[in-house]
Amino acid sequence: MAEEQMAVDRSGAPADATSRTLGGTPDAARGGTLGEALDRPLGGTEGEVPEEALSAPIGTPTGAPPPRPLDAIDRDILRLLQTDGRASVRSVAERVHVSRANAYARINRLIDDGVIRGFSARVNHERAGHGASAYITLKIVQNSWRTVREQLRALPGATHIALVSGDFDVLLLVHTPDNRTLRELVLTRLQSIPEVLSTRTLLVFEETDLNTDHRL
């Protein structure tokens, strides 16, 4: 993206922005025109979750350009998409008061730069049948993070993994159907990992999703 030589119109949108679709796939490959692309929800058409959203990589993609400062319009766009990941480009443009081509180009740039990592649904885990949630802290063998991380990613119900500093090494968030399943996960699955030295389970009594309240 940084090496492309593109003309820029007065609105700040690349002149060839209309030849691209979000994520860099040509509109023709998706079976639609530019106008349809601008109206299409970013998270997929109604009743459909696009395959690329389900397989969106976590973290900044390899070879991504260095971080660039975000301006006020970029931050407004991110806030809108965090609130409604299925908003169309047309809707985003109208709400941040820029042209559709400008909004289209900005969202593409945020994707290309790795700022937007993908589009997904925010799930109410209790309503989805996961009545037990817990943060689990782990102490692990030194220099075993990569090995442990891959085994934690395979755990059913694991939704967040972080390598941290302090009294423990890893913080894991899991959602399970009930406490019995949670106990089985901790005592059988986690504690059977050779690199895990000890665990501590912190039951979650209530959760609040702050995604719609982020201030960027």
MARDO-788136 format. One record per residue: residue in three letters; x negated, z negated, y negated of N, C-alpha, C in turn. Coordinates in steps of 0.02 Angstrom, whole numbers, padded with zeros to 5 digits, always signed. Example, Ala and Ser with C-alpha at 12.3 -4.5 7.8 and 13.67 -1.06 7.14 Angstrom:
! residues 2
ALA-00660-00390+00284-00615-00390+00225-00660-00390+00165/SER-00642-00354+00112-00684-00357+00053-00645-00394-00002/
END
This chain:
! residues 216
MET-00042+00000+00060+00000+00000+00000-00043+00000-00062/ALA-00098-00043-00061-00140-00049-00120-00179+00014-00133/GLU-00192+00054-00078-00233+00113-00086-00191+00175-00102/GLU-00125+00169-00099-00084+00227-00113-00087+00244-00187/GLN-00091+00308-00202-00089+00332-00271-00019+00356-00285/MET+00021+00314-00320+00091+00330-00332+00106+00329-00406/ALA+00145+00378-00428+00168+00378-00497+00219+00322-00505/VAL+00222+00293-00566+00268+00239-00579+00314+00259-00636/ASP+00381+00249-00625+00427+00265-00679+00433+00206-00727/ARG+00474+00214-00778+00478+00163-00830+00507+00097-00805/SER+00544+00099-00750+00574+00038-00724+00525-00002-00683/GLY+00465+00026-00668+00416-00009-00628+00420+00009-00555/ALA+00465+00055-00535+00473+00074-00465+00429+00134-00450/PRO+00394+00135-00392+00355+00194-00373+00400+00255-00370/ALA+00372+00313-00391+00413+00374-00395+00436+00395-00326/ASP+00398+00378-00272+00419+00400-00206+00457+00345-00169/ALA+00481+00294-00206+00516+00239-00172+00577+00263-00136/THR+00609+00316-00161+00671+00338-00130+00659+00374-00064/SER+00595+00387-00047+00581+00420+00016+00566+00369+00071/ARG+00569+00304+00053+00551+00253+00102+00611+00206+00112/THR+00612+00175+00169+00662+00124+00182+00628+00057+00191/LEU+00664+00004+00191+00633-00062+00196+00592-00067+00261/GLY+00529-00089+00253+00486-00094+00310+00447-00031+00324/GLY+00460+00023+00286+00421+00083+00291+00447+00135+00339/THR+00505+00125+00370+00533+00174+00416+00575+00225+00378/PRO+00564+00291+00389+00603+00341+00353+00678+00331+00365/ASP+00718+00344+00312+00790+00337+00319+00818+00382+00373/ALA+00788+00442+00380+00814+00489+00429+00809+00460+00499/ALA+00756+00419+00511+00747+00390+00577+00801+00340+00593/ARG+00833+00313+00541+00886+00265+00552+00955+00297+00549/GLY+00955+00362+00539+01019+00397+00541+01060+00387+00479/GLY+01028+00382+00420+01066+00372+00359+01031+00402+00299/THR+01068+00409+00244+01041+00436+00182+01014+00378+00140/LEU+00981+00395+00085+00956+00343+00040+01013+00300+00014/GLY+01068+00333-00007+01124+00295-00032+01149+00245+00018/GLU+01151+00265+00082+01173+00219+00134+01123+00163+00143/ALA+01058+00180+00136+01007+00129+00143+01012+00076+00088/LEU+01029+00098+00027+01035+00051-00028+01094+00005-00020/ASP+01146+00029+00014+01206-00011+00024+01202-00051+00089/ARG+01157-00033+00133+01153-00065+00199+01128-00137+00191/PRO+01160-00187+00224+01133-00255+00222+01062-00256+00247/LEU+01018-00294+00215+00948-00297+00235+00941-00325+00305/GLY+00988-00369+00325+00985-00399+00391+01021-00359+00444/GLY+01043-00297+00428+01078-00255+00477+01150-00244+00455/THR+01182-00196+00487+01252-00183+00471+01295-00238+00499/GLU+01356-00243+00473+01401-00297+00494+01412-00296+00569/GLY+01402-00355+00600+01411-00361+00672+01351-00338+00712/GLU+01295-00322+00677+01237-00296+00712+01175-00330+00686/VAL+01131-00354+00731+01067-00382+00711+01014-00331+00731/PRO+00978-00301+00683+00930-00249+00699+00873-00275+00742/GLU+00848-00232+00786+00795-00252+00832+00733-00273+00794/GLU+00717-00237+00739+00657-00255+00702+00661-00324+00671/ALA+00722-00347+00656+00730-00415+00628+00717-00467+00681/LEU+00741-00453+00742+00732-00501+00796+00659-00507+00816/SER+00620-00452+00808+00551-00453+00829+00503-00459+00771/ALA+00528-00478+00712+00486-00483+00653+00430-00533+00666/PRO+00366-00515+00651+00310-00559+00664+00312-00620+00619/ILE+00284-00676+00643+00279-00736+00604+00210-00740+00574/GLY+00205-00751+00510+00141-00755+00476+00122-00690+00442/THR+00071-00692+00401+00049-00633+00365+00020-00583+00413/PRO+00042-00519+00411+00017-00469+00457-00057-00457+00448/THR-00092-00438+00503-00163-00423+00500-00175-00364+00453/GLY-00227-00371+00412-00244-00317+00367-00201-00315+00304/ALA-00160-00366+00292-00118-00367+00233-00162-00375+00171/PRO-00141-00348+00114-00180-00355+00053-00182-00427+00031/PRO-00230-00446-00011-00233-00515-00036-00170-00532-00075/PRO-00151-00596-00076-00090-00616-00111-00090-00594-00185/ARG-00032-00571-00208-00025-00552-00278+00025-00599-00311/PRO+00014-00615-00375+00061-00659-00410+00131-00630-00410/LEU+00182-00672-00402+00251-00651-00405+00278-00662-00475/ASP+00315-00614-00501+00345-00625-00567+00415-00654-00558/ALA+00450-00665-00614+00515-00697-00612+00566-00657-00571/ILE+00563-00590-00575+00610-00548-00538+00597-00553-00463/ASP+00533-00553-00443+00516-00561-00372+00545-00627-00346/ARG+00537-00680-00385+00560-00745-00362+00637-00747-00358/ASP+00669-00714-00405+00743-00710-00401+00765-00673-00338/ILE+00730-00619-00323+00746-00580-00263+00737-00623-00200/LEU+00683-00660-00197+00671-00703-00138+00724-00757-00132/ARG+00744-00787-00188+00796-00838-00185+00862-00808-00158/LEU+00878-00748-00182+00940-00716-00159+00937-00701-00084/LEU+00880-00676-00061+00875-00658+00010+00871-00720+00054/GLN+00846-00775+00028+00847-00837+00067+00919-00863+00074/THR+00959-00851+00023+01029-00872+00026+01070-00825+00069/ASP+01057-00760+00062+01095-00709+00100+01048-00654+00121/GLY+01021-00659+00181+00974-00609+00205+01005-00542+00221/ARG+01072-00538+00218+01106-00476+00233+01130-00440+00169/ALA+01110-00465+00112+01129-00432+00050+01099-00362+00047/SER+01137-00315+00021+01112-00246+00015+01065-00241-00045/VAL+01025-00188-00047+00981-00177-00104+01022-00169-00167/ARG+01078-00134-00162+01122-00125-00220+01144-00193-00248/SER+01165-00238-00204+01187-00304-00225+01130-00343-00257/VAL+01071-00341-00226+01014-00376-00254+00997-00350-00324/ALA+00997-00283-00331+00980-00252-00395+01028-00275-00450/GLU+01092-00276-00434+01142-00296-00483+01134-00369-00504/ARG+01115-00411-00457+01112-00483-00472+01048-00503-00507/VAL+00995-00463-00500+00933-00479-00537+00924-00434-00597/HIS+00973-00388-00608+00975-00346-00668+00916-00297-00672/VAL+00903-00262-00617+00854-00208-00617+00887-00148-00583/SER+00854-00090-00588+00881-00030-00555+00875-00038-00480/ARG+00916+00001-00444+00913-00002-00370+00845+00020-00344/ALA+00816+00072-00375+00751+00096-00353+00697+00042-00364/ASN+00703+00005-00420+00656-00048-00434+00662-00104-00382/ALA+00724-00125-00368+00735-00177-00318+00711-00155-00249/TYR+00725-00092-00233+00704-00062-00169+00628-00066-00161/ALA+00592-00045-00214+00519-00045-00212+00491-00115-00209/ARG+00522-00161-00246+00497-00230-00246+00505-00263-00178/ILE+00563-00252-00145+00574-00282-00079+00525-00252-00029/ASN+00513-00187-00033+00464-00156+00011+00395-00185+00001/ARG+00377-00197-00063+00311-00225-00078+00305-00296-00050/LEU+00360-00335-00057+00358-00403-00031+00351-00404+00045/ILE+00381-00354+00079+00373-00347+00151+00302-00326+00168/ASP+00278-00274+00133+00210-00249+00147+00157-00302+00135/ASP+00167-00344+00085+00119-00396+00068+00124-00457+00114/GLY+00175-00458+00158+00183-00514+00203+00218-00574+00173/VAL+00245-00566+00112+00283-00621+00081+00348-00631+00118/ILE+00384-00576+00131+00444-00578+00173+00422-00564+00245/ARG+00432-00613+00289+00408-00606+00358+00461-00577+00404/GLY+00523-00573+00382+00576-00546+00424+00643-00573+00401/PHE+00695-00550+00432+00763-00572+00416+00794-00603+00478/SER+00822-00663+00470+00849-00698+00528+00909-00740+00507/ALA+00944-00767+00557+01002-00809+00544+00982-00882+00541/ARG+01013-00920+00497+01004-00992+00497+01057-01021+00544/VAL+01035-01059+00593+01078-01081+00647+01095-01155+00640/ASN+01158-01171+00649+01180-01240+00656+01171-01257+00729/HIS+01117-01293+00745+01099-01303+00815+01150-01345+00853/GLU+01181-01392+00820+01232-01432+00854+01291-01389+00873/ARG+01313-01344+00827+01369-01299+00842+01349-01248+00896/ALA+01285-01235+00902+01261-01187+00951+01248-01219+01019/GLY+01267-01282+01026+01261-01315+01091+01199-01356+01101/HIS+01160-01366+01047+01100-01408+01051+01115-01474+01016/GLY+01137-01523+01054+01158-01586+01025+01102-01635+01013/ALA+01042-01621+01037+00985-01666+01028+00928-01629+00994/SER+00901-01659+00942+00843-01629+00907+00791-01683+00898/ALA+00727-01663+00898+00674-01712+00889+00611-01679+00862/TYR+00576-01718+00821+00507-01700+00803+00462-01736+00853/ILE+00415-01700+00881+00369-01730+00929+00298-01722+00903/THR+00262-01778+00898+00192-01775+00878+00148-01775+00940/LEU+00094-01737+00937+00049-01732+00995-00023-01743+00973/LYS-00060-01779+01014-00133-01781+01008-00160-01736+01063/ILE-00206-01693+01045-00231-01644+01093-00307-01646+01097/VAL-00334-01617+01150-00406-01612+01159-00436-01570+01102/GLN-00493-01591+01077-00524-01556+01022-00537-01483+01040/ASN-00524-01439+00992-00534-01366+00999-00488-01334+01050/SER-00431-01366+01066-00385-01336+01115-00322-01310+01082/TRP-00320-01306+01015-00260-01287+00978-00231-01221+01001/ARG-00271-01170+01007-00244-01104+01025-00213-01105+01095/THR-00245-01139+01141-00218-01144+01209-00152-01182+01209/VAL-00150-01239+01174-00090-01280+01170-00034-01243+01135/ARG-00050-01208+01080+00001-01173+01042+00038-01123+01085/GLU+00003-01085+01127+00036-01035+01169+00083-01068+01219/GLN+00064-01126+01245+00107-01161+01293+00168-01192+01258/LEU+00159-01215+01197+00215-01243+01159+00265-01189+01140/ARG+00241-01130+01124+00286-01074+01106+00331-01055+01164/ALA+00310-01069+01225+00351-01051+01284+00403-01105+01301/LEU+00402-01161+01265+00449-01215+01280+00520-01195+01258/PRO+00571-01206+01299+00639-01192+01278+00660-01239+01221/GLY+00687-01211+01168+00710-01252+01112+00659-01267+01059/ALA+00597-01246+01069+00545-01257+01018+00558-01210+00959/THR+00562-01237+00898+00577-01195+00840+00523-01198+00786/HIS+00479-01247+00788+00426-01251+00737+00366-01287+00767/ILE+00307-01259+00755+00245-01289+00779+00195-01288+00721/ALA+00162-01345+00710+00113-01347+00656+00052-01388+00677/LEU-00007-01363+00660-00070-01400+00668-00080-01440+00604/VAL-00087-01505+00609-00089-01548+00550-00149-01595+00552/SER-00161-01627+00495-00213-01678+00491-00179-01747+00494/GLY-00219-01799+00507-00191-01866+00507-00199-01900+00574/ASP-00150-01943+00590-00154-01983+00651-00139-01944+00714/PHE-00110-01883+00708-00098-01841+00766-00117-01770+00747/ASP-00115-01725+00796-00143-01658+00785-00089-01604+00778/VAL-00033-01611+00812+00018-01559+00814+00086-01590+00801/LEU+00127-01554+00762+00196-01574+00750+00241-01520+00780/LEU+00286-01539+00823+00330-01493+00858+00403-01512+00846/LEU+00445-01462+00828+00517-01474+00820+00553-01439+00877/VAL+00595-01476+00912+00633-01447+00968+00707-01463+00962/HIS+00749-01419+00989+00821-01428+00993+00841-01419+01066/THR+00875-01467+01095+00895-01463+01165+00970-01480+01171/PRO+01000-01462+01227+01072-01475+01236+01090-01549+01233/ASP+01046-01593+01260+01062-01665+01262+00997-01704+01270/ASN+01004-01771+01268+00945-01814+01272+00911-01810+01340/ARG+00950-01799+01392+00919-01794+01459+00873-01733+01462/THR+00895-01678+01434+00853-01618+01432+00792-01629+01389/LEU+00801-01665+01333+00744-01681+01289+00693-01724+01326/ARG+00717-01774+01362+00672-01818+01399+00633-01778+01452/GLU+00668-01732+01486+00635-01690+01536+00582-01647+01504/LEU+00597-01620+01446+00548-01577+01411+00485-01616+01394/VAL+00495-01678+01370+00437-01719+01349+00398-01744+01410/LEU+00433-01774+01457+00398-01807+01513+00372-01758+01565/THR+00406-01702+01574+00385-01654+01626+00345-01596+01598/ARG+00371-01565+01544+00338-01505+01518+00279-01522+01473/LEU+00291-01562+01423+00238-01576+01374+00181-01616+01405/GLN+00197-01670+01439+00145-01714+01464+00108-01686+01525/SER+00131-01629+01549+00095-01596+01604+00044-01546+01579/ILE+00042-01535+01513-00008-01490+01484-00074-01527+01482/PRO-00125-01503+01516-00189-01540+01522-00220-01559+01455/GLU-00211-01516+01405-00244-01529+01340-00206-01579+01296/VAL-00145-01599+01317-00106-01647+01279-00125-01718+01301/LEU-00152-01757+01254-00175-01824+01270-00119-01876+01265/SER-00074-01867+01215-00019-01914+01206+00035-01882+01163/THR+00096-01909+01168+00152-01883+01128+00191-01942+01100/ARG+00227-01928+01046+00274-01976+01018+00335-01938+00995/THR+00394-01961+01016+00456-01925+01002+00496-01960+00947/LEU+00515-01922+00896+00555-01947+00840+00622-01912+00841/LEU+00675-01947+00861+00741-01917+00864+00767-01901+00794/VAL+00800-01843+00788+00830-01822+00725+00904-01841+00726/PHE+00926-01882+00678+00995-01903+00675+01037-01855+00633/GLU+01006-01824+00583+01043-01779+00539+00994-01731+00506/GLU+01016-01669+00497+00973-01619+00465+01008-01588+00405/THR+00969-01569+00356+00995-01533+00297+00953-01471+00286/ASP+00985-01413+00285+00949-01350+00275+00938-01340+00201/LEU+00876-01336+00180+00859-01329+00110+00843-01257+00090/ASN+00853-01209+00135+00835-01140+00120+00868-01113+00057/THR+00929-01133+00044+00965-01107-00014+00948-01144-00078/ASP+00906-01197-00072+00889-01236-00131+00817-01228-00152/HIS+00780-01183-00121+00709-01174-00137+00701-01154-00210/ARG+00651-01182-00241+00632-01162-00309+00563-01132-00305/LEU+00558-01067-00312+00494-01033-00304+00456-01031-00370/
END
